[in-house]
Amino acid sequence: MRSPVAVPDLPLLVREQHDATQACTTLSMHAHPTLPYHPCFSETLLHDLKRAQEALRRRVAADCRHQGIHHLLLTSDADVFNLGGDLALFSQLIRSGNRGRLLEYARLCIEVAYNFYRPCDDRVHSIAVVQGDALGGGFEAALCCHTIIIEEHAGMGFPEVLFDLFPGMGAYTFLTRRVPALVAERMMLDGRVYDAAELLRLGIVDMVVPKGEGLLAAQALVRRRQRIGNALRSMNTVRQACLPVTLDELYSVTAEWVDAAMRLDQRGLRTMERLVRAQQRRAGTEAETVERSQIA
């Protein structure tokens, strides 16, 4: 695959690259952050992703000559894929009783998730390239994609139960497309981070590759699958026909998530806030490491 060409006027936290020769677009989260940076689904990141998704939709719709499949890769420029929802914002909105604002955030998450599942009806096949841990909403973002490639050192899980909440941005909908409901519910409530080998055994990820080879594996997969573009387009249509995912379903689940969040007691909120501080300390340490390397 040729080196992708950067697209001008990029969003702040999403690095977009488009390779016209392979009909492939790569969206990398956590690009060009202001240090220290917390690699979660901030509202800024979500809006940037949605804007990039809409640009992709316009590009694919305008390309009438290309009748095969377009590929969309979701990656991360941070050392993790994504740590999930913006817990600091959650705590602030719950403590202030601002249900409407929390619902707006949740619906934005759902719209971005759905756009990775059906970015352009049947014309795009999405691939999550998980090169570091994907937790909570990060796990959900990977599950939204049609194919998941994970590097062997990475893990995925749902920590929400630690503060008495459940993952409500598509976890149940998309996880039950890969594993039985009983397994999905257990994973959503046990708080574990599953390693790559176990995720492969369960059938949740499609491929495990050595550390540092996730993007190369995805690019190789894109090249191989260009020969079966018509079949992939058909499979996208068949998947939606047999196991439909609708925005209404996702909105309904996330509304329940918002109600559950607003019921959190002081113990749950304090646990949430401890996790925020732990993640911020980690982000601060990583920022110092980056700055030292830049000086050197």
C-alpha positions in Angstrom: 0.0 0.0 0.0 1.3 3.5 -0.8 1.9 5.9 2.0 -1.4 7.7 2.7 -1.7 11.3 1.8 -2.8 13.6 4.6 -6.1 15.4 4.1 -5.9 19.2 4.7 -8.0 21.1 7.3 -7.8 18.2 9.8 -9.8 18.2 13.1 -7.7 18.9 16.1 -7.7 15.5 17.8 -8.2 13.2 14.7 -5.5 12.6 12.2 -7.1 11.7 8.9 -5.2 10.0 6.0 -6.8 8.9 2.7 -5.2 6.4 0.3 -7.2 6.8 -2.9 -5.3 3.9 -4.6 -6.6 1.5 -2.0 -9.9 3.3 -1.3 -8.9 3.4 2.4 -9.3 6.1 5.0 -7.5 6.0 8.4 -8.8 8.0 11.4 -6.3 8.2 14.3 -7.6 9.4 17.6 -5.7 11.5 20.1 -3.7 13.3 17.4 -1.8 16.6 18.2 -3.0 16.8 21.8 -2.1 19.5 24.3 0.0 17.9 27.0 -0.9 16.5 29.4 -3.7 14.7 27.5 -6.3 12.2 28.7 -7.0 9.8 25.9 -10.7 9.3 26.5 -13.8 10.2 24.5 -13.9 13.9 25.3 -16.5 16.0 23.5 -13.8 17.5 21.4 -12.7 14.1 20.2 -16.3 13.0 19.5 -17.1 16.1 17.5 -13.9 15.7 15.5 -14.7 12.0 14.8 -18.2 12.9 13.7 -16.9 15.6 11.4 -14.4 13.2 9.8 -17.1 10.5 9.4 -19.4 13.0 7.6 -16.5 14.0 5.3 -15.9 10.3 4.5 -19.6 9.8 3.8 -19.5 12.7 1.3 -16.3 11.4 -0.3 -17.7 7.9 -0.8 -21.0 9.2 -2.1 -19.3 11.3 -4.7 -17.1 8.5 -5.9 -19.5 7.0 -8.3 -16.8 5.2 -10.3 -15.7 3.0 -7.4 -18.3 0.3 -7.0 -16.3 -1.9 -4.6 -15.7 -1.6 -0.9 -14.1 1.4 0.9 -12.1 0.6 4.1 -12.1 2.7 7.2 -9.4 2.1 9.8 -9.8 3.4 13.4 -6.5 3.7 15.2 -4.9 5.8 18.0 -1.8 8.0 18.2 -1.7 7.5 22.0 -0.2 4.5 23.8 -3.7 3.3 24.4 -6.6 2.9 22.0 -9.1 4.8 24.2 -9.8 4.8 28.0 -13.5 5.3 27.5 -16.0 8.0 28.5 -15.0 11.4 30.0 -15.4 10.4 33.7 -14.5 13.9 34.9 -17.4 15.3 32.8 -19.7 12.5 34.0 -19.0 13.3 37.7 -19.5 17.0 37.2 -22.9 16.6 35.4 -24.1 14.0 37.8 -23.2 16.1 40.9 -24.9 19.1 39.3 -28.0 17.1 38.4 -27.7 18.0 34.7 -29.4 15.1 33.1 -30.1 16.8 29.8 -26.4 17.7 29.2 -25.3 14.1 30.1 -27.9 12.8 27.6 -26.5 15.1 24.9 -23.1 13.6 25.5 -24.4 10.1 25.4 -26.3 10.6 22.2 -23.2 12.0 20.6 -21.3 8.9 21.6 -24.0 6.7 20.0 -24.0 8.7 16.8 -20.3 8.3 16.4 -20.5 4.6 17.2 -23.3 4.0 14.7 -21.3 5.8 12.1 -18.5 3.3 12.5 -21.0 0.4 12.2 -22.8 1.9 9.1 -20.6 4.8 7.9 -22.0 4.7 4.3 -24.6 1.9 4.3 -23.0 -1.1 2.6 -20.1 0.7 0.9 -17.6 0.9 3.8 -15.9 -1.9 5.9 -14.6 -0.6 9.2 -11.5 -2.0 11.0 -10.5 -1.2 14.5 -6.7 -1.4 15.1 -6.3 -1.8 18.8 -2.6 -1.1 19.6 -3.1 -0.4 23.4 -5.8 -0.9 26.0 -9.4 -0.2 25.0 -11.6 0.3 28.1 -15.3 1.1 28.5 -16.3 3.3 25.6 -13.0 2.4 23.9 -14.0 -1.2 23.9 -17.4 -0.2 22.6 -15.8 1.8 19.7 -13.8 -1.3 18.7 -16.9 -3.5 18.8 -18.7 -1.1 16.5 -16.3 -1.9 13.7 -16.8 -4.8 11.4 -13.3 -6.2 12.0 -11.1 -6.0 15.1 -7.3 -6.4 15.0 -5.6 -6.3 18.4 -1.9 -6.3 19.3 -0.9 -9.1 21.7 0.0 -6.7 24.6 -3.3 -4.9 24.6 -6.4 -5.7 26.6 -10.1 -4.7 26.5 -12.7 -4.6 29.2 -15.5 -2.7 30.9 -14.5 -1.0 34.2 -17.9 0.8 34.7 -19.1 -1.7 37.2 -16.4 -0.5 39.6 -18.5 2.6 40.2 -21.8 0.8 39.9 -22.6 1.6 36.3 -22.9 -0.4 33.1 -21.4 0.3 29.7 -24.3 1.9 27.8 -22.9 3.2 24.5 -23.5 0.1 22.4 -21.7 -2.6 24.4 -24.7 -5.0 24.7 -25.9 -4.4 21.1 -22.5 -5.0 19.5 -21.1 -7.5 21.9 -24.1 -9.8 21.5 -23.4 -9.9 17.7 -20.1 -11.7 18.6 -20.8 -13.8 21.7 -23.9 -15.2 23.4 -25.9 -12.8 25.6 -24.9 -14.6 28.8 -21.2 -14.1 28.0 -21.8 -10.5 27.0 -23.6 -9.7 30.3 -20.8 -11.4 32.3 -18.2 -9.3 30.6 -20.1 -6.1 31.1 -20.4 -6.8 34.8 -17.2 -8.5 35.9 -14.9 -5.4 35.6 -12.1 -7.5 34.1 -9.6 -6.4 31.4 -9.4 -9.4 29.0 -6.1 -10.0 27.3 -5.8 -10.4 23.5 -5.5 -14.2 23.5 -8.7 -14.6 25.5 -10.6 -12.1 23.3 -9.6 -14.1 20.3 -10.7 -17.4 21.9 -14.1 -15.9 22.7 -14.5 -14.7 19.1 -14.6 -11.1 20.0 -11.5 -10.0 18.0 -10.7 -11.3 14.5 -6.9 -11.2 14.6 -4.1 -10.9 17.2 -0.7 -9.6 16.0 2.7 -8.8 17.6 3.2 -5.4 19.2 3.8 -2.7 16.7 2.3 -4.7 13.7 -1.4 -3.8 14.0 -1.5 -1.1 11.3 0.7 -3.2 9.0 -1.7 -6.2 9.5 -4.7 -3.9 8.7 -3.1 -2.6 5.6 -2.3 -6.1 4.4 -5.9 -7.1 5.1 -7.2 -4.1 3.0 -5.1 -5.2 0.1 -6.3 -8.7 0.2 -9.9 -7.7 0.6 -9.9 -5.3 -2.4 -10.4 -8.4 -4.5 -13.6 -9.3 -2.7 -15.2 -5.9 -2.5 -18.5 -6.9 -3.9 -18.8 -9.8 -1.5 -17.9 -7.5 1.5 -20.6 -5.0 0.4 -23.1 -7.8 0.2 -22.1 -9.1 3.7 -22.6 -5.6 5.1 -26.1 -5.6 3.8 -26.8 -9.2 4.9 -25.5 -8.4 8.4 -27.8 -5.5 8.8 -30.8 -7.5 7.5 -30.2 -10.5 9.8 -28.9 -8.8 12.9 -30.1 -5.2 12.5 -28.7 -2.4 14.6 -30.8 0.8 14.7 -30.2 4.2 16.2 -33.4 3.9 18.1 -32.2 0.8 19.9 -28.9 2.5 20.8 -30.7 5.6 21.9 -33.0 3.6 24.1 -30.1 1.8 25.9 -28.1 5.0 26.4 -31.2 6.7 27.9 -31.3 4.0 30.5 -27.5 4.5 31.0 -28.1 8.2 31.7 -30.9 7.4 34.2 -28.6 4.9 36.0 -25.8 7.4 36.0 -28.0 10.0 37.6 -28.8 7.5 40.4 -25.2 7.0 41.4 -24.6 7.5 45.1 -21.6 9.2 46.8 -19.6 5.9 46.9 -19.9 5.4 43.2 -19.0 9.0 42.4 -16.0 8.9 44.7 -14.8 5.7 42.9 -15.3 7.4 39.6 -13.3 10.4 40.7 -10.5 8.2 41.9 -10.3 6.6 38.5 -10.2 10.0 36.9 -7.3 11.0 39.1 -5.4 7.8 38.4 -5.9 8.3 34.6 -4.8 11.9 34.9 -1.6 10.9 36.8 -0.8 8.4 34.1 -1.4 11.0 31.4 0.9 13.5 33.3 3.6 10.9 33.5 3.4 10.1 29.8 3.5 13.8 29.0 6.7 14.3 31.0 8.2 11.3 29.1 7.3 12.8 25.8 8.7 16.2 26.7 12.0 14.7 27.9 12.3 12.8 24.6 11.6 15.9 22.6 14.3 17.9 24.5 16.8 15.0 24.1 
